[in-house]
Amino acid sequence: MPGLEPRAPAYAWGQRVIALDDLINDGSHPEREACALLAARGSLGEIVNIGHAPDLNEPVYLVQFDDCVVGCLEIELVPAPPGLLPETPEPA
């Protein structure tokens, strides 16, 4: 939409998030079969990049889950509560 300012993202790079629903491949993830489960509901991930979907005027988040990077909209994510995971590796 010409002249419309992109909506600011609610989440930041490096922020840990949780998938609110099962994230299924809609065919846009080339390394997985269509309809394959990319991240299960409740999976923890970290935002590794933020883009913008101009047709929706929505931020799009690239989220690194255990074994897959998934493009997500804000309605598919919730911030992980502080302390859920250690922020730094524990000493051996």
Secondary structure by P-SEA (a helix, b strand, c coil): ccccccccccccccbbbbbcccccccccccccccccccccccbbbbbccccccccccbbbbbcccccbbbbbcccccccccccccccccccc
